């Protein structure tokens, strides 16, 4: 590991100023991803600006009836918060599905949003990778890609985003707030992650040096009828090979409102808007759920070894929506 400096920020403005003074610096929250990348040589910051003790560690109701989640709230505290469990249960379920208890105690909301892909070619500095070294190539396309993207990928990158939490936030239309030297800003999560295109090294829409200060969940009474389901290759402590966050509101047997987001199938949480439009006003039946999943997955472009994800995601959508429909009918 390369030598680096360390400084603890006293306040948000101070943290932003420290990073602005050193373009090779990085913000440090829980460090559960950044420190690993430093050990492997993927990240080589000259300085770490510790933001863990900034006053951004609260979950509060907004005047509009939503929730404001501070960037330094730990994943454990987020999943245990009574308002999150009651009003946005899929978010609590998603957080609990990620990592281990020890890691959740350290990982922060802001850091979770910014965690980087676990693609083995990205984390191995002896391998080419367009995300790590632009223009060097994407060996995953012809190499090991069983867990890689089937939606929204390009010839330049087929890596997937690893976050469980971000998938649930995508379904809830979350908004990310941040601070820069010029002042505060915000960006909807739908626009936060950039399409992979031919610039996979550009991952988010955050301005240079911006510090995430929190996430806002808009008021959504139907969010209480939500679920997150994750499929992985072992029972615990594994990244998803496919996941679904779903919100469903059924009235008189018809789909009144539905929100769907997929995880582990694209370089960012994949909001399944085609499926949502297909389901609007349709009967809340397994056949309709399957047709909606098929409509969304028609855009899939699987590689030779990850085509199983199309069937997996179809079955996952049907199972989760059927369970929510049955709960609503009780």
C-alpha positions, 0 to 999 in steps of 0.5 A: 500500500502506498503511503497516504496522509490522513485528516479528520474533517471538523465539519462539512465545509471543512471536508469539502475544502480539504478535498478541493485542496488535494485532487488525489484525496478521497473521503473516508466513511466506514472504509469497507470498500475503499480500504480494500481497494487501497490494499489491492492498488486499485485506489491510491489516494494521497490523503484520506479525509475522514468524514465519519464523525460529521453530524450526518448520522440521523434518520429524520422525517421530512415536512412532506412526510418522507425520510431524510437519511444522513450520509454517515448513518451506518447500514446497521442503524438504517436497517434497524430504524423503526420508520425505515422498517415500517414505512420503507421495509424493502430498504431495511430488507435490502440492507440486511441482505448485504455483507455481514453484521460487522461490516454493516456496523461500519459501512455508511449510507454515503459509502454504500452508494459509492462502492465500486464493482466487485468484477475480478478484472477490476480488482486485479491490477494485473488485468486490463479493465476499462473502468480502472484504466480507460482504453485497456479493454474488457476481458470479462466479455470473453472471460469470466462473466457469469455474474455480469450484466445483461442490461445496459452494458456495452462493449467497453464494460459488463460489470455490475453495481454491487449495492443492495441498498441502492436497488431499494432506493431506486424503487423509492425514487430517492434523491441524493444530496451533496455539498460542494465548494459552490454550495449544496446540490441534489440529484435523483438516484435515477440520474446519479449513476451514469450509463456505462457507454464508452466511459465506464470509468465515469460512474456517477453524476457527482461534481468533482470533490462533492461530498454526499450529505444524505439521501431523501426518500419522498413520501410514498404511502404505498412503500409500506407494501414493498419487498426486497428479494436477493438471489446469491450463490450461498446463503449469506455474505455474498453479492447478488447474482440477481435481486428485485426491489418491488412496491405494489398497490392493488385495488379491486384486483388491478395494479394501481401502482407498481415500482420495480428495480433490479440489482446485479444485472447492470452497471447501476440499479436498474429501474424497470420502467417498461415492466411498470408501464406494462403492469399499470391497470392490469390484473394483479396475477402471475401471468401479468407479472410474467408478461411485464418481466418479459417486456423489461427483459426483452432488452437483455443482451446476455453473454454466453455464460450469464443468460441464466439471469434472464430466467432468474429475474423473470421468476424473481419478479413473478415471485415477489409481486405475487407475494405482495399481491397476496398480502394486499388481498388479505 
